[in-house]
Structures are given as structure tokens and as C-alpha cells.
């Protein structure tokens, strides 16, 4: 089985469990599931957040969650050589909802979250691809969160590259 099939199968199992009323995600994962998630650089809580949002808001879809996980997995393998990091970027470390970059509100926040997501440093209480992120991406050209994440990866720490792309893409 390819990793993407394993991801979607686990997602489906977790959705079924969530829909039974079980919200204790720590009990969702077998040792094999934990090893699988670790192998793709995915934290248990971040996986659950995608399941929860899908069950509660019908977004992101399982395939969107998969594509976001694919970007993180690629970064984890290529850039980080499979080395994990502890989540260190908390709510206090990222810009607020009202902060702006070149007149674009929320952009500093989503950039900080995207970079922390790529590095596996996003605190479990934060989610890349949350409702606020999805709204921002919809409002700026209906961008896919995985595409945005790849652009942030390609730009490195250079916000101007993302800004240039963003201004050329949408409203």
C-alpha cells in the first residue's frame, strides 16, 4: 500500500470514530498508525484537526488534507532528512489576525503558520488550514492550501516572493 492510501484509510477510520461521538483522538491510533504518522512527519493532533474540521465543517476534504500532508511529508523527507522537531511555535509566537503585510491582513499570520507547519514546529493548539486560513485563501484567488504551502516552501524566508505571487494570483 502506498502512503497516500494509508493516509486516506486512516482518515476514513478516524472520521467514523469521530462520528460515533468519540472525541478522544489519543485513542484513535494503533502503534502502526503512530509509526505511519511519524514516518510522514504528521502529529496526531494535526491529523485529528483535519478529521474534526471535516466532520464539523465539511472542510478540508480528505483529499485536501492528503495534499497538505504530502507537502509536509516532502519537506520532512527532503529538507529535514526525516528528523522530527518538537512543536515550539505557539499562539504567542505568530502574528495576530489583524497584522498585515503590504496591506494584506492575515498574511503574516498564515506565513508564520505555514513555515512552522513545514518544519513540524506548529504547536498542537494551532492548525495550518483552519477556518481562518481557508477564508484567507478563498479571498485571495481561491488558493489551495497545499499550493500555498508549496509556495511558502519555495520562497524560504523571503516574504516578497509569496507577496508577488499572491498579488498576481487573486484579489
C-alpha positions as CSV (number, residue, x, y, z in Angstrom):
1,X,0.0,0.0,0.0
2,X,1.3,3.5,-0.8
3,X,1.5,6.1,1.9
4,X,-1.4,8.1,0.4
5,X,-3.7,5.1,0.6
6,X,-2.7,4.5,4.2
7,X,-3.4,8.2,4.9
8,X,-6.9,8.1,3.4
9,X,-7.7,4.8,5.1
10,X,-6.7,6.2,8.5
11,X,-8.6,9.4,7.8
12,X,-11.7,7.3,7.0
13,X,-11.4,5.2,10.2
14,X,-11.0,8.4,12.3
15,X,-14.0,10.1,10.7
16,X,-16.1,7.0,11.5
17,X,-14.9,7.1,15.1
18,X,-15.5,10.8,15.4
19,X,-19.0,10.5,14.1
20,X,-19.8,7.9,16.9
21,X,-19.1,10.7,19.4
22,X,-15.6,9.6,20.4
23,X,-13.5,12.8,20.6
24,X,-10.6,11.4,22.4
25,X,-8.2,11.3,19.5
26,X,-5.3,9.9,21.5
27,X,-7.2,6.6,21.4
28,X,-7.7,6.7,17.6
29,X,-4.3,5.4,16.7
30,X,-2.7,2.0,16.9
31,X,1.0,1.6,17.2
32,X,1.2,1.0,13.5
33,X,-0.8,4.2,12.9
34,X,1.6,6.2,15.1
35,X,4.6,4.8,13.3
36,X,2.9,5.7,10.0
37,X,2.2,9.3,11.0
38,X,5.7,9.7,12.3
39,X,7.1,8.4,9.0
40,X,5.3,11.2,7.1
41,X,6.1,13.9,9.8
42,X,2.5,14.2,10.9
43,X,1.5,14.8,14.5
44,X,-1.6,13.0,15.9
45,X,-3.3,16.2,16.9
46,X,-2.8,17.8,13.5
47,X,-4.3,14.7,11.8
48,X,-7.2,14.9,14.2
49,X,-7.8,18.6,13.5
50,X,-8.3,17.7,9.8
51,X,-10.7,15.0,10.7
52,X,-12.6,17.2,13.2
53,X,-12.9,20.1,10.7
54,X,-14.1,17.7,8.0
55,X,-16.8,16.2,10.3
56,X,-17.9,19.6,11.7
57,X,-17.5,21.9,8.7
58,X,-17.1,19.5,5.7
59,X,-13.7,21.2,5.0
60,X,-11.0,20.5,4.4
61,X,-11.9,17.4,2.4
62,X,-9.9,14.2,2.9
63,X,-8.0,14.8,-0.4
64,X,-7.1,18.3,0.7
65,X,-5.8,17.0,4.0
66,X,-3.8,14.5,2.0
67,X,-2.3,17.1,-0.3
68,X,-1.3,19.3,2.7
69,X,0.2,16.2,4.3
70,X,2.1,15.5,1.1
71,X,3.7,18.9,1.1
72,X,4.7,18.4,4.8
73,X,5.9,14.9,4.1
74,X,8.1,16.0,1.1
75,X,9.6,18.8,3.2
76,X,10.2,16.4,6.1
77,X,12.0,14.0,3.8
78,X,13.8,16.4,1.5
79,X,14.7,19.3,3.8
80,X,14.7,17.8,7.2
81,X,16.1,14.3,6.2
82,X,13.4,12.7,8.4
83,X,14.4,14.4,11.6
84,X,11.5,15.4,13.8
85,X,11.2,18.6,15.8
86,X,9.2,19.4,18.8
87,X,6.3,21.9,18.4
88,X,7.7,25.2,19.5
89,X,5.6,27.8,17.6
90,X,2.7,28.8,19.8
91,X,-0.1,31.4,19.5
92,X,2.2,33.9,21.2
93,X,4.8,33.5,18.5
94,X,2.8,34.2,15.5
95,X,1.3,37.5,14.2
96,X,-2.3,38.3,15.2
97,X,-5.3,38.1,12.9
98,X,-5.1,41.9,12.2
99,X,-1.5,42.1,11.3
100,X,-0.8,42.9,7.6
101,X,2.0,42.7,5.1
102,X,1.9,45.2,2.2
103,X,-1.7,45.9,3.1
104,X,-2.8,42.3,3.2
105,X,-4.4,41.4,6.5
106,X,-3.7,38.0,8.0
107,X,-0.8,37.3,5.6
108,X,1.9,37.5,8.3
109,X,-0.1,35.0,10.4
110,X,-0.6,32.4,7.6
111,X,3.0,32.7,6.5
112,X,4.2,32.0,10.1
113,X,1.8,29.1,10.4
114,X,2.8,27.7,7.0
115,X,6.6,27.8,7.8
116,X,6.0,26.2,11.2
117,X,3.8,23.6,9.6
118,X,6.6,22.7,7.1
119,X,9.2,22.4,9.9
120,X,6.8,20.4,12.1
121,X,7.1,23.1,14.8
122,X,3.4,24.2,14.9
123,X,2.0,23.8,18.4
124,X,-0.9,21.4,18.6
125,X,-3.2,24.2,19.5
126,X,-2.6,25.8,16.1
127,X,-3.7,24.4,12.8
128,X,-2.5,25.2,9.3
129,X,-5.6,25.0,7.2
130,X,-8.0,26.2,9.9
131,X,-11.1,28.1,9.0
132,X,-9.3,31.5,9.1
133,X,-6.6,30.2,6.8
134,X,-9.3,28.7,4.4
135,X,-11.1,32.1,4.3
136,X,-7.8,33.9,3.6
137,X,-7.0,31.6,0.8
138,X,-10.5,31.8,-0.7
139,X,-10.4,35.6,-0.5
140,X,-7.1,35.7,-2.4
141,X,-7.8,33.8,-5.5
142,X,-9.4,30.6,-4.1
143,X,-5.9,29.2,-3.5
144,X,-5.5,25.6,-2.4
145,X,-3.8,25.3,1.0
146,X,-1.3,22.8,-0.3
147,X,-0.4,25.1,-3.2
148,X,0.1,28.0,-0.8
149,X,2.3,25.8,1.4
150,X,4.5,24.8,-1.5
151,X,4.9,28.4,-2.5
152,X,6.0,29.3,1.1
153,X,8.5,26.4,0.9
154,X,9.9,27.7,-2.4
155,X,10.1,31.2,-1.1
156,X,12.0,30.2,2.0
157,X,12.1,33.2,4.4
158,X,11.5,35.7,1.6
159,X,8.0,37.1,2.1
160,X,8.3,39.3,-1.0
161,X,8.3,36.1,-3.2
162,X,5.0,35.0,-1.7
163,X,3.6,38.5,-1.8
164,X,4.5,38.9,-5.5
165,X,2.8,35.5,-6.3
166,X,-0.2,36.3,-4.2
167,X,-0.8,39.7,-5.8
168,X,-0.6,38.2,-9.2
169,X,-2.9,35.4,-8.4
170,X,-6.0,36.9,-6.8
171,X,-7.8,39.8,-5.4
